[in-house]
Amino acid sequence: MNTNQSECCVLAAIAVLLGACEPKPAPPATAPAAKAAGFLAPGADPSDMSWTNGMVWIPGGKFAMGATDGQADEKPVHEVVVDGFWMDKTEVTNEQFDRFVRATGYITVAERKPNPEDFPGVPPDKLVAGSIVFSPPDVVGSLRDHMQWWEYVAGANWRHPEGPKSSIAGREKHPVVHVCWFDAVAYGKWAGKRLPTEAEWEYAARGGVAGAAYIWGAEQNPGGKLLANTWQGRFPKENTLGDGHQFAAPVGSYPANGFGLHDMAGNVWEWCLDWYLPEYYAQSPKDNPQGPDRSYDPNEPGIAKRVSRGGSFLCTDQYCSGFRPAMRMKTSPDTGLQHTGFRCVRTK
C-alpha cells in the first residue's frame, strides 16, 4: 500500500468540512529552503554559548540517505555529506513555545480566522479559527483514505490540542502541536535557530547507525521493548496504549539515539526546511543539500508542501511506518495538526 501521502492540508480540510468549492491553490514554491529562514540572532555575542543549553552537537559526516525498501520518494539511496551543527535534544515543548508567545505576542496560524479571499463561496460565519484533530469514525473504510480520521475542529490549537475544551495544563513538557511550518520558522528566528534541512534531520536521526531500518537498529521492537511513542493495536480505532500514551508523550520519555537525541522516531512529526519534491533524491547534491527550489506533490498538484519527518504517536506498520528514519511526509506549510511539532538546529 502506498501510504506516503500528505496527512492533510488545512485548506482542503476546511473545504471538505464545509462542503465548499475548492480553495485557491497555494502559490508556486520558488525560494530555496535554506534562504527561507534565518538562524543567527542579530547582534549576538559570538562568545556567548548559552544558546547550546538543551542542544546536542551533531558532528559532521557522511551517510547513505534514503532506503531501498521504502516508498518511491525514499529512492535512490545516495551518499550525503553534512557539516556539523547543534540540534535541540528534544522536540520544542509547550512551555518553550509559551515563552516565545509571551515574549513576542505571536499568534499561530491555527488561532487566526481564515481569510475569506482564500475560500470563495464559503459563508463568513463558517470561517472560524481552528486546526485538524484526530477523530476516527465508528466505521473505518480503506486505510488509503486518511481524511476519514481527521476533523477540522473550531478552537483547536496549540493551547487546546483536542479542541476548545482541552488544555495543555499538566502537559508543559509535551511537544507543542498544531504549529504549522510558518509558526515553527517564527519560533526558530526568535530563538536564534532554524529548522533542520531534511538531510540534517535524517543524518541526526540515524545517530551513527548506518543503513538500519530504525534509528536503534534492524528490529522494530527488539526484545519486545517499545522504543518510541507509536500506535499499538489496530489502527485507527483500537489503541491498546501499550506504551501508556494515547497522544504525545512528554519529551525524552524514550531512550536517546546514538547522538543523544530523543524522540527522533514517533511522538510527533517534525517540520524540516525543505520543500517536498518526490524525485529530489535523483538530483540532490552530495554536500549539504538544501532541498529543491520548488514543490510538487502528485497527490495534490496544486498545493506546495514542506517536508516533515520522524513519525508520530499515530504511526503503525499497518499504515505509514513513519517512525522509520528514511520515511518522508509532506504537508502544506499553513497546516497545523495534532501530531505535528518541530525541533530546531543551529550552526556555529
C-alpha positions as CSV (number, residue, x, y, z in Angstrom):
1,M,0.0,0.0,0.0
2,N,1.3,3.4,-0.9
3,T,0.6,5.4,2.3
4,N,3.2,8.2,1.8
5,Q,0.5,10.8,1.4
6,S,0.1,14.3,3.0
7,E,-1.9,13.7,6.1
8,C,-4.0,16.8,5.4
9,C,-4.0,20.3,4.1
10,V,-5.8,22.9,6.2
11,L,-7.3,24.5,3.1
12,A,-8.6,21.2,1.7
13,A,-9.8,20.1,5.1
14,I,-11.9,23.2,5.6
15,A,-13.4,22.9,2.2
16,V,-14.3,19.2,2.8
17,L,-15.8,20.1,6.2
18,L,-17.9,22.9,4.9
19,G,-18.8,21.4,1.6
20,A,-17.3,24.4,-0.2
21,C,-15.8,24.8,-3.6
22,E,-12.1,24.1,-3.8
23,P,-9.8,26.7,-2.2
24,K,-7.3,28.7,-4.2
25,P,-4.1,26.7,-4.7
26,A,-1.0,27.8,-2.9
27,P,1.4,30.0,-4.9
28,P,4.3,28.1,-6.5
29,A,7.3,27.4,-4.4
30,T,10.4,29.1,-5.8
31,A,12.7,30.1,-2.9
32,P,15.4,27.6,-1.7
33,A,14.5,26.3,1.7
34,A,17.7,27.4,3.4
35,K,17.1,31.0,2.4
36,A,13.6,31.0,3.7
37,A,14.5,31.2,7.4
38,G,17.5,32.8,9.1
39,F,19.0,31.5,12.3
40,L,21.6,33.9,13.6
41,A,20.3,36.3,16.3
42,P,21.1,39.9,15.3
43,G,23.9,41.4,17.4
44,A,24.6,38.1,19.1
45,D,27.8,37.8,21.2
46,P,29.8,35.1,19.5
47,S,31.4,34.2,22.8
48,D,28.0,33.5,24.4
49,M,27.3,29.8,24.1
50,S,24.3,29.7,26.4
51,W,22.1,29.0,23.4
52,T,23.5,25.5,23.3
53,N,21.7,24.6,26.5
54,G,19.3,21.8,25.7
55,M,21.1,21.1,22.4
56,V,23.4,18.4,21.2
57,W,26.4,18.8,18.9
58,I,26.0,16.6,15.8
59,P,29.4,16.1,14.3
60,G,29.6,16.4,10.5
61,G,30.0,13.3,8.4
62,K,28.6,11.3,5.5
63,F,25.8,8.8,5.4
64,A,23.5,6.9,3.0
65,M,20.3,8.9,2.7
66,G,17.1,7.1,1.8
67,A,16.0,3.4,1.7
68,T,15.9,0.7,-0.9
69,D,12.8,-0.9,0.6
70,G,10.7,2.1,1.4
71,Q,8.4,4.4,-0.5
72,A,9.3,5.6,-4.0
73,D,10.3,9.0,-2.8
74,E,12.9,7.5,-0.5
75,K,14.9,6.4,-3.5
76,P,17.5,6.3,-4.8
77,V,19.8,5.8,-1.7
78,H,22.5,8.3,-2.2
79,E,25.6,9.5,-0.3
80,V,25.2,12.8,1.5
81,V,27.8,14.8,3.5
82,V,26.6,17.3,6.1
83,D,28.6,19.8,8.2
84,G,28.4,19.7,11.9
85,F,25.5,21.5,13.7
86,W,23.7,21.9,17.0
87,M,20.3,20.3,17.4
88,D,17.7,20.5,20.1
89,K,17.9,17.4,22.2
90,T,14.1,17.1,22.2
91,E,11.1,18.5,20.3
92,V,10.1,22.0,21.3
93,T,7.8,21.8,24.3
94,N,4.6,23.6,25.2
95,E,6.4,25.6,27.9
96,Q,9.2,26.6,25.5
97,F,6.6,27.7,22.9
98,D,4.7,29.6,25.6
99,R,7.8,31.6,26.4
100,F,8.1,32.6,22.8
101,V,4.4,33.6,22.6
102,R,4.6,35.6,25.8
103,A,7.8,37.4,24.6
104,T,6.5,38.3,21.1
105,G,2.7,38.2,21.2
106,Y,2.9,35.8,18.3
107,I,-0.4,34.2,17.1
108,T,-0.3,30.9,15.4
109,V,-2.0,30.3,12.1
110,A,-4.5,27.9,13.8
111,E,-5.5,30.8,16.1
112,R,-6.2,33.2,13.2
113,K,-9.6,33.4,11.4
114,P,-9.2,32.1,7.8
115,N,-9.1,34.8,5.1
116,P,-12.4,34.8,3.1
117,E,-10.4,35.5,-0.1
118,D,-8.9,32.1,0.2
119,F,-12.3,30.4,0.4
120,P,-14.6,31.9,-2.2
121,G,-18.2,30.7,-1.7
122,V,-17.8,29.8,2.0
123,P,-20.3,31.6,4.3
124,P,-18.3,34.0,6.5
125,D,-19.8,32.5,9.7
126,K,-18.2,29.2,8.8
127,L,-14.7,30.6,8.5
128,V,-13.5,30.1,12.1
129,A,-10.1,29.6,13.6
130,G,-9.2,26.0,14.3
131,S,-7.0,23.1,13.4
132,I,-7.1,19.4,12.5
133,V,-7.7,16.8,15.2
134,F,-7.5,13.0,15.1
135,S,-11.1,11.7,15.2
136,P,-11.6,8.2,13.8
137,P,-15.1,7.3,12.6
138,D,-17.2,4.5,14.0
139,V,-16.8,2.6,10.8
140,V,-13.4,2.7,9.1
141,G,-13.0,2.2,5.4
142,S,-9.8,1.8,3.4
143,L,-6.7,3.0,5.1
144,R,-5.8,4.7,1.9
145,D,-8.5,7.4,2.8
146,H,-6.7,9.3,5.6
147,M,-9.3,12.0,5.6
148,Q,-11.7,9.8,7.4
149,W,-9.9,10.1,10.7
150,W,-9.2,13.8,10.6
151,E,-11.6,16.5,11.6
152,Y,-11.3,20.3,11.4
153,V,-12.2,21.4,14.9
154,A,-13.0,25.1,15.7
155,G,-10.9,26.3,18.6
156,A,-8.3,23.6,18.3
157,N,-4.8,25.0,18.5
158,W,-1.5,24.6,20.4
159,R,-3.2,25.6,23.7
160,H,-6.2,23.3,23.1
161,P,-4.8,20.1,21.3
162,E,-8.0,18.1,21.2
163,G,-10.4,21.1,20.8
164,P,-11.6,24.1,22.9
165,K,-12.5,22.0,25.9
166,S,-9.0,20.6,26.2
167,S,-5.9,22.3,27.6
168,I,-2.1,21.9,28.0
169,A,-2.3,22.2,31.8
170,G,0.0,19.5,33.1
171,R,1.4,19.0,29.6
172,E,4.1,21.6,29.8
173,K,6.8,19.1,28.9
174,H,4.9,17.6,26.0
175,P,5.8,18.7,22.4
176,V,3.9,21.7,21.1
177,V,1.5,20.6,18.3
178,H,-0.9,22.4,15.9
179,V,2.0,24.5,14.8
180,C,2.4,24.9,11.0
181,W,5.7,25.4,9.2
182,F,5.4,29.2,9.4
183,D,4.8,29.0,13.1
184,A,7.9,26.8,13.5
185,V,10.0,29.2,11.4
186,A,8.9,32.2,13.5
187,Y,9.9,30.4,16.7
188,G,13.3,29.5,15.3
189,K,14.0,33.1,14.3
190,W,13.1,34.3,17.8
191,A,15.3,31.6,19.4
192,G,18.3,32.3,17.1
193,K,17.9,28.9,15.4
194,R,16.2,27.4,12.4
195,L,14.5,24.3,11.2
196,P,16.8,21.5,10.0
197,T,17.2,20.6,6.4
198,E,15.8,17.2,5.5
199,A,19.4,15.8,5.1
200,E,20.5,17.2,8.5
201,W,17.4,15.7,10.1
202,E,17.9,12.2,8.7
203,Y,21.6,12.2,9.5
204,A,20.9,13.2,13.1
205,A,18.1,10.7,13.4
206,R,20.2,7.8,12.4
207,G,22.6,8.6,15.2
208,G,25.5,6.9,13.5
209,V,23.6,3.7,12.9
210,A,24.3,3.2,9.2
211,G,21.6,1.9,6.9
212,A,19.3,0.5,9.6
213,A,15.6,0.3,9.2
214,Y,15.1,2.1,12.6
215,I,17.1,4.6,14.5
216,W,18.1,2.0,17.0
217,G,18.8,-0.9,14.6
218,A,17.2,-3.6,12.5
219,E,14.2,-4.6,14.6
220,Q,11.1,-2.5,15.4
221,N,10.7,-3.8,18.9
222,P,14.0,-5.5,19.9
223,G,13.4,-7.9,22.8
224,G,9.8,-6.8,22.9
225,K,10.7,-3.3,24.0
226,L,8.8,-0.2,22.8
227,L,11.5,2.3,22.0
228,A,9.2,5.1,20.6
229,N,5.8,6.5,21.1
230,T,3.8,4.9,18.3
231,W,0.4,3.3,17.9
232,Q,-0.3,-0.1,19.4
233,G,-3.4,-2.1,18.3
234,R,-5.5,-2.0,15.2
235,F,-5.3,1.4,13.6
236,P,-7.2,3.8,13.7
237,K,-9.9,2.5,16.1
238,E,-8.1,0.3,18.7
239,N,-5.3,1.7,20.7
240,T,-4.2,-0.7,23.4
241,L,-2.0,2.0,25.0
242,G,0.8,-0.5,25.3
243,D,3.2,2.4,25.8
244,G,0.9,4.3,28.2
245,H,0.4,7.2,25.9
246,Q,-2.8,7.9,24.0
247,F,-1.4,11.0,22.3
248,A,2.0,12.7,22.5
249,A,4.3,11.7,25.4
250,P,6.5,14.1,27.5
251,V,9.7,14.7,25.5
252,G,12.5,12.5,26.5
253,S,10.3,9.6,27.6
254,Y,12.2,7.1,25.5
255,P,15.9,6.4,25.2
256,A,18.1,8.8,23.2
257,N,19.7,7.7,19.9
258,G,23.5,7.5,19.3
259,F,23.8,11.3,19.1
260,G,21.9,11.8,22.4
261,L,18.7,13.0,20.7
262,H,15.3,11.9,22.0
263,D,12.1,11.1,20.0
264,M,13.6,11.1,16.6
265,A,11.1,8.3,15.9
266,G,7.5,8.6,16.9
267,N,5.8,11.1,19.3
268,V,5.2,13.9,16.8
269,W,6.2,14.6,13.2
270,E,8.8,17.3,12.9
271,W,9.0,20.1,10.3
272,C,12.0,20.4,8.1
273,L,13.1,23.4,6.0
274,D,12.8,21.7,2.6
275,W,10.2,21.9,0.0
276,Y,8.8,18.5,-1.0
277,L,9.7,17.0,-4.4
278,P,9.3,13.3,-4.8
279,E,12.1,12.9,-7.3
280,Y,14.6,15.2,-5.5
281,Y,16.9,12.4,-4.4
282,A,17.8,11.7,-8.0
283,Q,19.2,15.2,-8.4
284,S,20.2,16.1,-4.9
285,P,23.8,17.5,-4.5
286,K,26.1,15.4,-2.3
287,D,27.3,18.2,0.1
288,N,24.8,19.8,2.5
289,P,21.7,19.6,0.2
290,Q,19.3,22.4,0.9
291,G,16.3,20.8,-0.8
292,P,14.6,21.8,-4.1
293,D,13.6,25.3,-5.1
294,R,10.1,24.2,-5.9
295,S,7.4,21.8,-4.6
296,Y,5.2,19.2,-6.3
297,D,3.0,16.5,-4.8
298,P,1.3,14.3,-7.4
299,N,-1.4,13.6,-4.9
300,E,-2.3,17.3,-4.7
301,P,-0.6,19.0,-7.6
302,G,-1.9,22.5,-6.8
303,I,-0.6,22.7,-3.2
304,A,3.1,23.5,-2.4
305,K,4.3,21.4,0.5
306,R,7.1,21.2,3.0
307,V,8.7,18.0,4.4
308,S,8.2,16.7,7.9
309,R,10.0,13.7,9.4
310,G,10.0,11.2,12.2
311,G,6.5,9.8,12.5
312,S,4.1,10.3,15.4
313,F,2.1,8.6,18.1
314,L,-0.4,7.6,15.3
315,C,2.2,5.7,13.2
316,T,2.0,2.0,12.9
317,D,3.4,-0.6,10.5
318,Q,-0.3,-1.2,9.4
319,Y,-0.3,2.2,7.9
320,C,2.6,4.6,7.3
321,S,5.5,3.3,9.4
322,G,6.5,6.9,9.7
323,F,8.9,6.1,12.5
324,R,11.5,4.8,10.0
325,P,14.3,7.4,9.6
326,A,14.0,7.4,5.8
327,M,10.3,8.0,5.7
328,R,9.2,11.3,4.2
329,M,5.9,13.1,4.8
330,K,4.8,16.3,3.1
331,T,2.2,18.9,4.2
332,S,1.1,22.3,3.2
333,P,3.1,24.8,5.3
334,D,0.0,26.5,6.6
335,T,-1.3,23.3,8.1
336,G,-1.2,22.5,11.8
337,L,-2.0,19.1,13.0
338,Q,-2.5,17.3,16.4
339,H,0.5,15.1,15.7
340,T,3.0,17.6,14.3
341,G,5.6,19.7,16.0
342,F,9.3,20.5,15.4
343,R,12.8,21.0,16.8
344,C,15.5,23.4,15.8
345,V,19.1,23.4,14.8
346,R,21.9,26.0,14.7
347,T,25.4,26.0,13.2
348,K,28.3,27.7,15.0
